[in-house]
Amino acid sequence: MSWLWAILVGLVLGVLARAIIPGKQDIPLWLTVIFGILGSILGNAVAGWIGVHNTRGVDWIRHVLQLAGAVVVVALGAPLWATIRGKRRRERV
């Protein structure tokens, strides 16, 4: 069940990150989910480093850090994906 939860959170965070970043990110949905999952892991790591602990209610600081991590990963990963994809297309021609 935790893998399903990670995929759902990754999908939501990845789509939100793509909506926040200006311009078009030409990445497929599966890569958006992976970037969202990686952003979530990054945000959780940062939350642990700065001392954010679990709360009884909604842990807003952790969620904001997860979203920020997803934005960073999508912002860095989308141009990298375009570069890799562009090189592969040139090799085929």
Secondary structure in CASP SS format (residue, H / E / C, confidence):
PFRMAT SS
TARGET T0000
AUTHOR 0000-0000-0000
METHOD secondary structure of the structure
MODEL  1
M C 1.00
S H 1.00
W H 1.00
L H 1.00
W H 1.00
A H 1.00
I H 1.00
L H 1.00
V H 1.00
G H 1.00
L H 1.00
V H 1.00
L H 1.00
G H 1.00
V H 1.00
L H 1.00
A H 1.00
R H 1.00
A H 1.00
I H 1.00
I C 1.00
P C 1.00
G C 1.00
K C 1.00
Q C 1.00
D C 1.00
I C 1.00
P C 1.00
L H 1.00
W H 1.00
L H 1.00
T H 1.00
V H 1.00
I H 1.00
F H 1.00
G H 1.00
I H 1.00
L H 1.00
G H 1.00
S H 1.00
I H 1.00
L H 1.00
G H 1.00
N H 1.00
A H 1.00
V H 1.00
A H 1.00
G H 1.00
W H 1.00
I C 1.00
G C 1.00
V C 1.00
H C 1.00
N C 1.00
T C 1.00
R C 1.00
G C 1.00
V C 1.00
D C 1.00
W H 1.00
I H 1.00
R H 1.00
H H 1.00
V H 1.00
L H 1.00
Q H 1.00
L H 1.00
A H 1.00
G H 1.00
A H 1.00
V H 1.00
V H 1.00
V H 1.00
V H 1.00
A H 1.00
L H 1.00
G H 1.00
A H 1.00
P H 1.00
L H 1.00
W H 1.00
A H 1.00
T H 1.00
I H 1.00
R H 1.00
G H 1.00
K H 1.00
R H 1.00
R H 1.00
R H 1.00
E H 1.00
R H 1.00
V C 1.00
END
